[in-house]
Amino acid sequence: MKSLAAVLLVLSPLAIAGAQSNPSDTLADRSGGRATEFWIGYSPRSPKWGVLGNRPGLSFGLGAARTTRRIKTTPRYALDYTIDFVPIALSSPPLGYTQVFQGTPQPKPADRTLCTIPLVGCPFPPGSAYGAGVSPLGITAIYRRDRVVQPRLGATGGFLMFDKAVPTVVSTRFNFTATIEGGVQILSKRGDGVLLVYRFHHLSNAGTGYDNSALASHVISIGGRFRAR
């Protein structure tokens, strides 16, 4: 999986280096040191993005706890090394297959006929996949650290293990993940606050299964950040 490999190549040297904060930095830094974040995110319909996501129409959601450690500080920005622990991840029921054209398998469209609450929709009907995992390689850049509203950009790499194959019935239960994220954190002077982050989430088995289908998700997430005292 080229996208995951690229993320790992970028993140590994930064995580290993563990550069210390610049002692000459005099910003009234609301964000830094160590912190814990909790967030939940949801993507209503996966897009079709070539090799990054070739199974459109699936819902995806997850919740995570993140630990952060400051590894570099400059007057313009700071870098945090991050680890995400994902106790719950949800995906629409895996796509089944039909046989067409000389026996070549083709995925069925996402089945939403099992929705029992049509008024509000049914993003995860019976048969949805449940999973958990961890993203041990992550980096986040934080800007305007002396302000209430602080932009942030980041990337992570990890894996998820589901109770059934995802995103198709002939994929695998174990999948690698990679994300690129951008958003803002709104912090008090003590460094606690709210997170609003968009995440492009990619999931696939990197060719370890019969079917290496990829799921791309536009995940909108909200959460909280609590700075270690």
ABEGO torsion letter per residue (X at the ends): XAAAAAAAAAAAAAAAAGBBBBAABABBBAABEBBBBBBBBBBABBBBAEAABABBGBBBBBBBBBBBBBABBBAABBBBBBBBBBABBBBBBBBBBBBBGGGBBBBBBBBAAABABAAAEBABBBGBBBBBEBBABBBBBBBGAABABBBBBBBBBBBBBBABBOABAABBABBBBBBBBBEBBBBBAAGBEBBBBBBBBBBBAGGABABABBBBBBBBBBBBBBBBX
